[in-house]
Amino acid sequence: MSASTSAEPRGDGDAEDVAVTTPGEATTVEGSNDTAYSTYLALDTLLAIQRPKTEQHDELLFVIVHQIHELWFKQLLHELGNAQRSLASAADGPALRALRRTRSIIRVLITQIDVLESITPEQFDAFRELLGGSGHQSAQFREIEVVFGRSDRFAAEQFSPGSPDRKRIEGRLGEPALFDSLLRYLAASGYLPAPRGARVAPDSPEIQKALRAAYRDDGVAAQICERFVDLDQLLQEWRFRHSVLARRVIGDQTGTGGSTGAAYLRESVFKPSFPALWHVRDTGWAAD
């Protein structure tokens, strides 16, 4: 055990240098009435940005759940970036950890829909008209879609030309997608002859052969492929749950803020982000 983590008791001479707290007791920043916990997390700011537009009891819940979604979207982009960098450098351990964490976060996002389902249609209708916006307009979710492989300009075109949101999404469109990073990793691991520079059809014989070989070896590469399948499946599940929530709360009405969000989510439910990993299951596992 290193000195920094030693469990040995300190001598009396250390007493003045050590701040002792009991469970539930907060430490404070010197010269301030703020706790270190509150300051570090900027709780004064965080807890002040929930600004419901009505006095309806349920609107605060609606605001908080969507703000939490945006925080998780931020972390998802952070983890996906780490996964891509790790895959590009063939660092399979860090890549697996990032993919597993991403999987856990999407699972949390799915469970949060349970909370939104506690708002009845009548309760939502009491404040809906004043919202003026929809989750369909989440720029971070559009970025996530691009990272997951959406390559058309639909995501960017949801935002005004020249806006910061549109610029970020357009920047993502010019970068390798998550599956491109997987192909680069498979090339570095000897399953593909060379790194792929352009996106290819999911049923490309070369890619299908590489995926079958990775699965047959049943090593780390196969685990990474399965984490990709996990993410694809969970994203489809999130879209399904979200579309059912919209149907449950507003029926087939136009989405909040004039969006077509529910219809879009329904249409995208069974469109996999990584079709090559599903196609390989259709072709069998016979040796090439």
C-alpha positions as CSV (number, residue, x, y, z in Angstrom):
1,M,0.0,0.0,0.0
2,S,1.4,3.4,-0.9
3,A,2.0,6.1,1.7
4,S,-0.9,8.2,0.3
5,T,-3.3,5.4,1.0
6,S,-1.8,4.1,4.2
7,A,-4.2,3.1,7.0
8,E,-1.6,3.7,9.7
9,P,-2.7,6.2,12.4
10,R,-1.3,9.7,12.3
11,G,0.8,11.1,15.2
12,D,-0.5,13.9,17.4
13,G,1.5,16.4,15.4
14,D,-0.8,15.9,12.5
15,A,-3.9,16.9,14.4
16,E,-4.0,20.6,13.4
17,D,-3.6,19.8,9.7
18,V,-6.6,17.3,9.5
19,A,-10.2,18.4,9.1
20,V,-12.3,15.7,10.7
21,T,-16.0,15.3,9.7
22,T,-18.6,12.9,10.9
23,P,-21.0,11.2,8.5
24,G,-23.5,13.7,7.2
25,E,-21.4,16.7,8.3
26,A,-20.2,19.0,5.5
27,T,-16.8,20.5,5.2
28,T,-16.6,24.2,4.4
29,V,-14.4,26.3,2.2
30,E,-12.3,28.6,4.3
31,G,-13.8,32.1,4.5
32,S,-17.1,31.0,3.0
33,N,-20.4,29.8,4.3
34,D,-20.7,27.5,1.3
35,T,-19.9,23.8,1.7
36,A,-17.2,22.4,-0.5
37,Y,-19.7,20.0,-1.9
38,S,-22.1,22.8,-2.9
39,T,-19.3,24.9,-4.4
40,Y,-17.8,22.1,-6.4
41,L,-21.1,21.1,-7.9
42,A,-22.2,24.7,-8.4
43,L,-25.5,23.8,-6.7
44,D,-26.6,27.4,-6.3
45,T,-26.6,27.7,-10.1
46,L,-27.8,24.2,-10.8
47,L,-30.9,24.4,-8.5
48,A,-31.8,27.9,-9.8
49,I,-32.2,26.9,-13.5
50,Q,-35.5,25.0,-13.2
51,R,-37.9,27.7,-14.3
52,P,-41.4,26.4,-14.9
53,K,-43.6,28.7,-16.9
54,T,-46.8,27.9,-15.0
55,E,-47.9,27.1,-11.4
56,Q,-48.8,23.6,-12.4
57,H,-47.3,21.1,-9.9
58,D,-46.1,18.6,-12.6
59,E,-44.2,21.0,-14.8
60,L,-41.2,21.1,-12.5
61,L,-40.9,17.3,-12.9
62,F,-41.0,17.7,-16.7
63,V,-38.3,20.3,-16.6
64,I,-36.0,18.4,-14.3
65,V,-36.2,15.1,-16.2
66,H,-35.4,16.8,-19.5
67,Q,-32.5,18.8,-17.9
68,I,-31.2,15.5,-16.5
69,H,-31.5,14.0,-20.0
70,E,-29.3,16.8,-21.4
71,L,-26.7,16.2,-18.7
72,W,-26.6,12.5,-19.5
73,F,-26.4,13.3,-23.3
74,K,-23.3,15.5,-22.5
75,Q,-21.7,12.5,-20.6
76,L,-22.7,10.1,-23.4
77,L,-20.8,12.3,-26.0
78,H,-17.9,12.4,-23.6
79,E,-17.8,8.6,-23.2
80,L,-18.4,8.0,-26.9
81,G,-15.4,10.2,-27.7
82,N,-13.3,8.3,-25.3
83,A,-14.4,5.0,-26.9
84,Q,-13.6,6.2,-30.4
85,R,-10.1,7.4,-29.4
86,S,-9.4,4.1,-27.6
87,L,-10.6,2.1,-30.6
88,A,-8.6,4.2,-33.0
89,S,-5.4,3.4,-30.9
90,A,-6.4,-0.3,-30.4
91,A,-6.6,0.3,-26.7
92,D,-9.3,-2.4,-26.2
93,G,-9.4,-2.2,-22.4
94,P,-10.3,1.5,-22.2
95,A,-12.6,1.0,-25.2
96,L,-14.6,-1.7,-23.4
97,R,-14.9,0.4,-20.2
98,A,-16.2,3.4,-22.2
99,L,-18.7,1.2,-24.1
100,R,-19.9,-0.4,-20.9
101,R,-20.3,3.0,-19.2
102,T,-22.2,4.2,-22.3
103,R,-24.5,1.2,-22.0
104,S,-25.2,1.9,-18.4
105,I,-26.0,5.6,-19.1
106,I,-28.5,4.7,-21.9
107,R,-30.2,2.2,-19.5
108,V,-30.6,5.1,-17.0
109,L,-32.1,7.2,-19.7
110,I,-34.6,4.5,-20.4
111,T,-35.6,4.1,-16.8
112,Q,-36.2,7.9,-16.5
113,I,-39.1,7.5,-18.9
114,D,-40.9,5.7,-16.1
115,V,-40.9,8.9,-14.2
116,L,-42.3,10.9,-17.1
117,E,-45.1,8.3,-17.4
118,S,-46.4,9.4,-14.0
119,I,-47.6,12.7,-15.7
120,T,-51.1,12.1,-17.0
121,P,-52.4,13.5,-20.3
122,E,-54.6,16.0,-18.5
123,Q,-51.7,17.2,-16.2
124,F,-49.4,17.6,-19.2
125,D,-52.0,19.5,-21.2
126,A,-52.2,22.1,-18.4
127,F,-48.8,23.4,-19.3
128,R,-48.0,22.0,-22.7
129,E,-49.0,25.0,-24.8
130,L,-46.5,27.2,-23.0
131,L,-43.5,25.0,-23.6
132,G,-42.7,26.1,-27.1
133,G,-40.2,23.4,-27.6
134,S,-39.7,19.6,-27.8
135,G,-37.1,17.0,-27.0
136,H,-37.0,16.6,-30.8
137,Q,-35.0,19.8,-30.8
138,S,-32.2,18.5,-28.6
139,A,-29.0,19.3,-30.4
140,Q,-27.0,16.9,-28.2
141,F,-29.2,14.0,-29.1
142,R,-28.7,15.0,-32.8
143,E,-25.0,14.8,-32.2
144,I,-25.3,11.4,-30.6
145,E,-27.3,10.2,-33.7
146,V,-24.4,11.4,-35.9
147,V,-21.8,9.6,-33.8
148,F,-24.0,6.5,-34.1
149,G,-23.8,6.8,-37.8
150,R,-26.5,9.1,-39.2
151,S,-24.7,10.6,-42.2
152,D,-27.4,12.7,-43.9
153,R,-28.0,16.4,-43.1
154,F,-31.3,15.9,-41.3
155,A,-29.8,16.4,-37.8
156,A,-28.1,19.6,-38.8
157,E,-31.1,21.0,-40.7
158,Q,-33.2,21.0,-37.5
159,F,-31.2,24.1,-36.5
160,S,-30.7,27.6,-37.9
161,P,-27.8,28.1,-40.4
162,G,-24.8,29.4,-38.6
163,S,-26.1,28.6,-35.1
164,P,-23.7,27.0,-32.6
165,D,-25.8,23.9,-32.4
166,R,-25.8,23.5,-36.2
167,K,-22.0,24.1,-36.4
168,R,-21.4,21.4,-33.8
169,I,-23.5,18.9,-35.6
170,E,-21.9,19.7,-38.9
171,G,-18.6,19.3,-37.3
172,R,-19.6,15.8,-36.2
173,L,-20.7,15.0,-39.7
174,G,-17.1,15.5,-40.9
175,E,-15.7,13.1,-38.3
176,P,-15.5,9.3,-38.2
177,A,-18.6,7.7,-36.8
178,L,-18.5,5.1,-34.0
179,F,-18.7,2.2,-36.3
180,D,-15.8,3.6,-38.4
181,S,-13.7,3.5,-35.2
182,L,-14.7,-0.2,-34.7
183,L,-13.5,-0.9,-38.3
184,R,-10.2,0.8,-37.5
185,Y,-9.8,-1.3,-34.4
186,L,-10.6,-4.5,-36.3
187,A,-7.9,-3.5,-38.9
188,A,-5.4,-2.9,-36.1
189,S,-6.3,-6.3,-34.7
190,G,-5.7,-8.1,-37.9
191,Y,-9.3,-8.8,-38.9
192,L,-9.3,-6.3,-41.8
193,P,-6.4,-5.7,-44.2
194,A,-6.3,-1.9,-43.7
195,P,-8.1,0.9,-41.9
196,R,-11.2,1.9,-43.6
197,G,-11.4,5.4,-44.9
198,A,-15.0,5.5,-46.2
199,R,-18.2,4.0,-45.0
200,V,-19.1,0.8,-46.7
201,A,-22.3,-1.3,-47.0
202,P,-23.1,-3.4,-43.9
203,D,-23.3,-6.5,-46.1
204,S,-19.8,-5.9,-47.5
205,P,-18.2,-9.4,-47.8
206,E,-14.9,-8.0,-46.4
207,I,-16.6,-6.6,-43.3
208,Q,-18.8,-9.6,-42.8
209,K,-15.8,-11.9,-43.0
210,A,-13.9,-9.8,-40.4
211,L,-16.9,-9.8,-38.0
212,R,-17.3,-13.6,-38.3
213,A,-13.6,-14.1,-37.6
214,A,-13.8,-11.9,-34.6
215,Y,-16.8,-13.7,-33.2
216,R,-15.2,-17.1,-33.8
217,D,-12.1,-16.1,-31.9
218,D,-14.4,-15.2,-29.0
219,G,-11.9,-12.8,-27.6
220,V,-11.8,-9.1,-26.7
221,A,-12.8,-8.1,-30.3
222,A,-16.0,-10.2,-30.0
223,Q,-16.8,-8.5,-26.6
224,I,-16.4,-5.1,-28.2
225,C,-18.7,-6.1,-31.1
226,E,-21.3,-7.3,-28.5
227,R,-21.1,-4.0,-26.7
228,F,-21.9,-2.2,-30.0
229,V,-24.9,-4.5,-30.3
230,D,-25.9,-3.6,-26.8
231,L,-25.8,0.1,-27.6
232,D,-27.7,-0.3,-30.8
233,Q,-30.4,-2.4,-29.0
234,L,-30.7,0.1,-26.2
235,L,-31.0,3.1,-28.4
236,Q,-33.8,1.4,-30.3
237,E,-35.4,0.6,-26.9
238,W,-35.1,4.2,-25.8
239,R,-36.8,5.4,-29.0
240,F,-39.6,2.9,-28.6
241,R,-40.2,3.9,-25.0
242,H,-40.1,7.5,-25.9
243,S,-42.5,7.1,-28.8
244,V,-45.0,5.2,-26.6
245,L,-44.7,7.9,-24.0
246,A,-45.6,10.5,-26.5
247,R,-48.5,8.4,-27.8
248,R,-49.7,7.9,-24.2
249,V,-49.5,11.6,-23.2
250,I,-50.5,13.5,-26.4
251,G,-52.0,10.8,-28.6
252,D,-51.4,11.4,-32.3
253,Q,-51.5,15.2,-32.0
254,T,-48.7,17.3,-33.5
255,G,-45.7,17.2,-31.2
256,T,-44.9,20.0,-28.7
257,G,-43.5,23.0,-30.4
258,G,-45.0,21.8,-33.7
259,S,-42.5,18.9,-34.0
260,T,-43.1,15.4,-35.5
261,G,-41.0,13.9,-32.8
262,A,-43.3,10.9,-32.0
263,A,-43.6,9.9,-35.6
264,Y,-39.9,10.3,-36.2
265,L,-39.1,8.1,-33.2
266,R,-41.6,5.4,-34.3
267,E,-40.0,5.4,-37.8
268,S,-36.5,5.0,-36.4
269,V,-37.2,2.3,-33.8
270,F,-36.3,-0.6,-36.0
271,K,-33.5,1.1,-38.0
272,P,-30.3,-0.2,-36.4
273,S,-27.3,2.1,-36.1
274,F,-24.8,-0.7,-36.8
275,P,-26.6,-2.9,-39.4
276,A,-23.4,-4.9,-40.2
277,L,-23.5,-6.4,-36.7
278,W,-27.1,-7.6,-37.2
279,H,-26.4,-8.8,-40.8
280,V,-23.6,-11.1,-39.6
281,R,-26.3,-12.9,-37.6
282,D,-28.3,-13.6,-40.7
283,T,-25.5,-15.2,-42.7
284,G,-24.4,-18.0,-40.3
285,W,-21.0,-18.7,-38.7
286,A,-19.5,-21.2,-41.2
287,A,-15.8,-20.7,-41.8
288,D,-14.9,-18.5,-44.7
